[in-house]
Amino acid sequence: MSLLFTPYDLAGLTLPNRIVMAPMTRSRAATGAPDAQTALYYAQRASAGLLITEGAPVSQEGTGYLYTPGIYTDTQEAAWAKVTQAVHDRGGRIFVQLWHVGRVSHTSLQPDGSAPVSASAQRAEGAFSFAIGPDGKPGQQPASMPRALLTTELARITDNFVTAARRAMRAGFDGVEIHGANSYLFEQFLNANSNQRTDRYGGSIENRMRFMLETIDAVASEIGMNRVGVRISPFGRLSGMQGYDDEAETWLAVAKALETRQPAYVHLSDQLTIGGEAMPQGFPAQFCKTFTGTLIAAGGFTQETGEQALKDGALDLIAYGKPFIANPDLVERMQNGWPIATAPREAFYGGTGASGYTDFPTWDKEKDNQND
């Protein structure tokens, strides 16, 4: 029997299968809030065991890319409620990914054109933000020089996450995923190169973990730890992140800290398929010996490799990203051995209306079109 299509108990939330739609930035929210196309996009993919939304900034300060749907205003909250309703109407389950990009941003996106914030005043070398350029047009811009957050400011950002989580639950989400991966703010604190602080949030592994763990605990106090997922990318190298001496020890300490908390899940992001590097061979096995709760991984899985990972016992759920873009019925295609479509790269980010977003057909419709 295929494990991919068996039910799974996610901290009391029953998933009909073990296929997760990974969070994918689509840059489709022209107003900064989800719209009817957003609701349709997620509803079309509701047969996944769990949907995790694209990153939703928890504040304007946390925004690093144009046209990403935030979750920090009443308008955004109301718009997301229509998305969750559409998903639930089709029997789906959906978590929202809560996001603060930190230094991977641009002054044109920040309040009053101010500098982005980070653990330290250290530029993200080679990083780009989708922002407004000097010519007044949207495009890829080098990330701006950040300023270091004051110790007294960190509670404010934690509160942004708590408020966003509260909004998420009012909007009908089944839970939230705290984005601690892919070079964004929490990873900027975890990484000993990007974090040069001398206060209690810098230096030792314990100190560098503190900000993320305090935020996880605060969000869990608001909505329950069983409704909080955490995404991390051990050994991440995106957007100027560099290796450091106690890197493996840091990530295993994170695993140990999460083991004591038992969030709904931990979501490992392997960056090989998104322009980064793969985690060292054997590290995921080390991680899952330390963290024994529900483990999801994303990183170029096929149906066969996902199935094998479940059989090996290394993972509980398998996340697929790009295949969901062109295959709203990816679960059904896998289950029935139907062909998997491939989306053109120009469909990945941006655009308006249905084109390259909600106009990809299910296999039944695709087959009918071929027979016309």
ZIQUIVEN-V897397 format. One record per pair of residues at least 4 apart in sequence whose ideal C-beta (glycine too) atoms are under 8 Angstrom apart, sorted by the first residue. I is the first residue (numbers start at 0). J is the second residue. Records with the same first field share a line. If there is no record, write none. Layout:
# ZIQUIVEN-V897397
I = J ; J
This chain:
# ZIQUIVEN-V897397
0 = 5
1 = 5 ; 306 ; 334
2 = 17 ; 306 ; 309 ; 310
3 = 16 ; 17 ; 18 ; 302 ; 305 ; 306 ; 309 ; 317 ; 333
4 = 16 ; 17 ; 18 ; 330 ; 333 ; 334
5 = 16 ; 17
6 = 13 ; 14 ; 15 ; 16
7 = 13 ; 14 ; 16 ; 17 ; 48 ; 315 ; 316
8 = 12 ; 13 ; 14
9 = 13 ; 14 ; 49 ; 263 ; 264 ; 293 ; 316
10 = 225 ; 226 ; 263 ; 264 ; 293
11 = 225
12 = 92 ; 173 ; 174 ; 263
14 = 48 ; 49 ; 92 ; 316
15 = 46 ; 48 ; 90
16 = 46 ; 47 ; 48 ; 330
17 = 48 ; 309 ; 315 ; 316 ; 317
18 = 47 ; 48 ; 305 ; 316 ; 317 ; 319 ; 329 ; 330 ; 333
19 = 47 ; 48 ; 49 ; 50 ; 51 ; 295 ; 297 ; 316 ; 317 ; 318 ; 319
20 = 44 ; 47 ; 49 ; 50 ; 51 ; 318 ; 319 ; 320 ; 323 ; 329
21 = 51 ; 297 ; 318 ; 319 ; 320 ; 323
22 = 51 ; 52 ; 53 ; 54 ; 96 ; 176 ; 178 ; 230 ; 320
23 = 53 ; 320 ; 321 ; 323 ; 324 ; 347
24 = 53 ; 54 ; 64 ; 67 ; 348
25 = 40 ; 53 ; 347 ; 348 ; 349 ; 356
26 = 64 ; 65 ; 66 ; 67 ; 129 ; 348 ; 349
27 = 36 ; 37 ; 40 ; 66 ; 349 ; 350 ; 351 ; 356
28 = 32 ; 33 ; 34 ; 37 ; 66 ; 67 ; 68
29 = 34 ; 66 ; 351
30 = 34
31 = 66 ; 67 ; 68 ; 69 ; 75
32 = 68 ; 69 ; 72 ; 74 ; 75 ; 78 ; 79
33 = 37 ; 38 ; 68 ; 75 ; 78 ; 79 ; 81 ; 82
34 = 38 ; 78
35 = 39 ; 81
36 = 40 ; 352 ; 353 ; 356 ; 357
37 = 41 ; 68 ; 78 ; 82
38 = 42 ; 81 ; 82 ; 84 ; 85 ; 86
39 = 43 ; 85 ; 357
40 = 44 ; 356 ; 357
41 = 45 ; 50 ; 52 ; 82 ; 85 ; 86 ; 91 ; 93
42 = 82 ; 85 ; 86 ; 88 ; 89 ; 91
43 = 327 ; 328 ; 357
44 = 50 ; 91 ; 323 ; 327 ; 329
45 = 50 ; 86 ; 89 ; 90 ; 91 ; 93
46 = 89 ; 90 ; 91 ; 328 ; 329 ; 330 ; 331
47 = 91 ; 323 ; 329 ; 330
48 = 92 ; 316 ; 330
49 = 92 ; 93 ; 94 ; 316
50 = 86 ; 91 ; 92 ; 93 ; 94
51 = 93 ; 94 ; 95 ; 96 ; 176 ; 228 ; 266 ; 318
52 = 82 ; 93 ; 94 ; 95 ; 96
53 = 67 ; 68 ; 96
54 = 67 ; 96 ; 97 ; 98 ; 178
55 = 67 ; 68 ; 69 ; 70 ; 75 ; 79 ; 95 ; 96 ; 97 ; 98 ; 163
56 = 61 ; 62 ; 63 ; 67 ; 69 ; 70 ; 71 ; 98 ; 99 ; 100
57 = 61 ; 69 ; 70 ; 71 ; 97 ; 98 ; 99 ; 156 ; 159 ; 160 ; 162 ; 163
58 = 62 ; 69 ; 71 ; 99 ; 156 ; 159
59 = 69 ; 71 ; 108 ; 109 ; 110
60 = 99 ; 109 ; 110 ; 115 ; 116 ; 156 ; 159
61 = 98 ; 99 ; 100 ; 101 ; 156 ; 159 ; 184
62 = 67 ; 69 ; 100 ; 104 ; 108 ; 109
63 = 67 ; 100 ; 103 ; 104 ; 105 ; 108 ; 115 ; 128 ; 129 ; 130 ; 142 ; 183
64 = 100 ; 108 ; 128 ; 129 ; 130
65 = 108 ; 129 ; 130 ; 131 ; 137
66 = 129 ; 349
67 = 98
68 = 75 ; 78 ; 79
69 = 75
70 = 75 ; 76 ; 79 ; 95 ; 97 ; 163 ; 166 ; 167 ; 170
71 = 75 ; 159 ; 162 ; 163 ; 166
72 = 76
73 = 77
74 = 78
75 = 79 ; 166
76 = 80 ; 166 ; 169 ; 170
77 = 81 ; 170
78 = 82
79 = 83 ; 95 ; 166 ; 167 ; 170 ; 171 ; 172
80 = 84 ; 169 ; 170 ; 171
81 = 85
82 = 86 ; 93 ; 170
83 = 87 ; 93 ; 170 ; 171 ; 172
84 = 88 ; 171
85 = 89
86 = 91 ; 92 ; 93
87 = 91 ; 93 ; 171
92 = 173
93 = 172 ; 173
94 = 172 ; 173 ; 174 ; 175 ; 176 ; 228
95 = 167 ; 170 ; 172 ; 175 ; 176
96 = 175 ; 176 ; 178 ; 230
97 = 160 ; 163 ; 164 ; 167 ; 175 ; 176 ; 177 ; 178 ; 218
98 = 178 ; 183
99 = 156 ; 159 ; 160 ; 178 ; 183 ; 184 ; 185
100 = 104 ; 115 ; 128 ; 183 ; 184
101 = 115 ; 116 ; 117 ; 118 ; 145 ; 183 ; 184 ; 187
102 = 115 ; 116 ; 117 ; 121 ; 122 ; 123 ; 126 ; 142 ; 145 ; 184 ; 187 ; 193
103 = 115 ; 123 ; 126 ; 128 ; 142 ; 182 ; 183 ; 238
104 = 108 ; 109 ; 115 ; 128 ; 130 ; 142 ; 143 ; 145
105 = 109 ; 115 ; 128 ; 130 ; 131 ; 140 ; 141 ; 142 ; 143
106 = 112 ; 113 ; 114 ; 115 ; 143
107 = 112 ; 130 ; 131 ; 132 ; 140
108 = 128 ; 130 ; 131
109 = 113 ; 114 ; 115 ; 143
114 = 143 ; 144 ; 145 ; 146
115 = 142 ; 143 ; 145 ; 146
116 = 145 ; 146 ; 147 ; 148 ; 152 ; 184
117 = 121 ; 123 ; 145 ; 146 ; 147 ; 148 ; 184 ; 187 ; 193
118 = 147 ; 148 ; 184 ; 187 ; 188 ; 193 ; 194 ; 195 ; 196 ; 200 ; 201
119 = 145 ; 147 ; 187 ; 193 ; 194 ; 195 ; 196 ; 201
120 = 144 ; 145 ; 146 ; 147
121 = 145 ; 193 ; 195
122 = 142 ; 143 ; 144 ; 145 ; 239
123 = 142 ; 145 ; 182 ; 193 ; 238 ; 239
124 = 239
125 = 238 ; 239
126 = 141 ; 142 ; 182 ; 237 ; 238 ; 239
127 = 139 ; 140 ; 141 ; 142
128 = 139 ; 140 ; 141 ; 142 ; 143
129 = 137 ; 138 ; 139 ; 140 ; 348
130 = 137 ; 138 ; 140
131 = 135 ; 136 ; 137 ; 140
132 = 136 ; 137 ; 138 ; 140
142 = 238 ; 239
147 = 196
148 = 152 ; 153 ; 156
149 = 153
150 = 198 ; 199 ; 200
152 = 156
153 = 157 ; 200 ; 210 ; 213
154 = 158
155 = 159
156 = 160 ; 184 ; 214
157 = 161 ; 210 ; 213 ; 214 ; 217
158 = 162 ; 217
159 = 163
160 = 164 ; 177 ; 214 ; 217 ; 218
161 = 165 ; 217 ; 218 ; 220 ; 221
162 = 166
163 = 167 ; 175
164 = 168 ; 175 ; 218 ; 221 ; 222 ; 227
165 = 169 ; 221 ; 222
166 = 170
167 = 172 ; 174 ; 175 ; 222
168 = 172 ; 222 ; 226
173 = 226
174 = 222 ; 225 ; 226 ; 227 ; 228 ; 263
175 = 218 ; 222 ; 226 ; 227 ; 228
176 = 227 ; 228 ; 229 ; 230 ; 266
177 = 185 ; 211 ; 214 ; 215 ; 218 ; 227 ; 228 ; 229 ; 230
178 = 183 ; 185 ; 230
179 = 183 ; 185 ; 186 ; 189 ; 211 ; 229 ; 230 ; 231
180 = 186 ; 230 ; 231 ; 232 ; 235 ; 266 ; 268
181 = 186 ; 232 ; 235 ; 237 ; 238 ; 268 ; 270 ; 273 ; 275
182 = 186 ; 187 ; 232 ; 235 ; 237 ; 238 ; 239 ; 240
183 = 187
184 = 188
185 = 189 ; 210 ; 211 ; 214
186 = 190 ; 193 ; 231 ; 232 ; 235 ; 240
187 = 193 ; 194
188 = 193 ; 194 ; 200 ; 201 ; 207 ; 208 ; 209 ; 210 ; 211
189 = 194 ; 207 ; 208 ; 211 ; 249 ; 253
190 = 194 ; 207 ; 240 ; 241 ; 243
191 = 207 ; 243 ; 244 ; 245 ; 246 ; 249
192 = 240 ; 241 ; 242 ; 243
193 = 239 ; 240 ; 241
194 = 200 ; 201 ; 207
195 = 201
196 = 200 ; 201 ; 202 ; 206
197 = 201 ; 202
198 = 206
199 = 206 ; 209
200 = 206 ; 207 ; 209 ; 210
201 = 206 ; 207
202 = 206 ; 207
203 = 207
204 = 208 ; 245 ; 248 ; 249 ; 252
205 = 209 ; 252
207 = 249
208 = 212 ; 249 ; 252 ; 253 ; 256
209 = 213
210 = 214
211 = 215 ; 253
212 = 216 ; 256 ; 260
213 = 217
214 = 218
215 = 219 ; 227 ; 229 ; 260 ; 262
216 = 220 ; 260
217 = 221
218 = 222 ; 227
219 = 223 ; 224 ; 227 ; 260 ; 262
222 = 226 ; 227
223 = 227
224 = 260 ; 261 ; 262 ; 263
225 = 262 ; 263
226 = 263
227 = 262 ; 263
228 = 262 ; 263 ; 264 ; 265 ; 266 ; 295
229 = 257 ; 262 ; 264 ; 265 ; 266
230 = 265 ; 266 ; 267 ; 268
231 = 250 ; 253 ; 265 ; 266 ; 267 ; 268
232 = 237 ; 267 ; 268 ; 269 ; 270 ; 275
233 = 250 ; 253 ; 267 ; 278 ; 282 ; 286
234 = 242 ; 246 ; 250 ; 276 ; 278 ; 279 ; 282
235 = 240 ; 268 ; 270 ; 275
236 = 240 ; 241 ; 242 ; 270 ; 275 ; 276
237 = 270 ; 273 ; 274 ; 275
242 = 246
243 = 249
245 = 249
246 = 250
247 = 251 ; 279 ; 282 ; 285
248 = 252
249 = 253
250 = 254 ; 282 ; 286
251 = 255 ; 285 ; 286 ; 289
252 = 256
253 = 257
254 = 258 ; 265 ; 286 ; 289 ; 290
255 = 259 ; 289 ; 290
256 = 260
257 = 261 ; 262 ; 265 ; 290 ; 292
258 = 289 ; 290 ; 291 ; 292
261 = 292
262 = 292
263 = 293
264 = 292 ; 293 ; 294 ; 295 ; 315 ; 316
265 = 290 ; 292 ; 293 ; 294 ; 295
266 = 295 ; 296 ; 297 ; 318
267 = 278 ; 283 ; 286 ; 294 ; 295 ; 296 ; 297 ; 298
268 = 296 ; 297 ; 298
269 = 277 ; 278 ; 296 ; 297 ; 298 ; 299
270 = 274 ; 275 ; 276 ; 277 ; 298
271 = 275 ; 276 ; 277 ; 298 ; 299
272 = 298 ; 299 ; 320 ; 321
277 = 298
278 = 282 ; 283
281 = 285
282 = 286
283 = 287 ; 296 ; 313
284 = 288 ; 313
285 = 289
286 = 290 ; 294
287 = 291 ; 294 ; 313 ; 314
290 = 294
293 = 315 ; 316
294 = 313 ; 314 ; 315 ; 316
295 = 314 ; 315 ; 316 ; 317 ; 318
296 = 300 ; 308 ; 313 ; 314 ; 317 ; 318
297 = 317 ; 318 ; 319 ; 320
300 = 304 ; 305 ; 308 ; 317 ; 318 ; 319
301 = 305
302 = 306 ; 333
303 = 307
304 = 308
305 = 309 ; 317 ; 319
306 = 310
307 = 311
308 = 313 ; 314 ; 317
309 = 314 ; 315 ; 317
319 = 323 ; 329
320 = 324
321 = 342 ; 347
322 = 326 ; 329 ; 339
323 = 327 ; 329
324 = 342 ; 346 ; 347 ; 359
325 = 340 ; 341 ; 342 ; 346 ; 359
326 = 332 ; 339 ; 340 ; 359
327 = 359 ; 360 ; 361
328 = 332 ; 361 ; 362 ; 363
329 = 333 ; 339
330 = 334
331 = 335 ; 337 ; 361 ; 362
332 = 336 ; 337 ; 338 ; 339 ; 362
333 = 339
335 = 362
337 = 362
338 = 362
340 = 359 ; 365
342 = 346 ; 347 ; 355 ; 359
343 = 355
345 = 355
346 = 350 ; 355 ; 356
350 = 354 ; 355 ; 356
352 = 356
353 = 357 ; 358
354 = 358
360 = 364 ; 365 ; 368
361 = 365
362 = 366
363 = 367
364 = 368
365 = 369
366 = 370
367 = 371
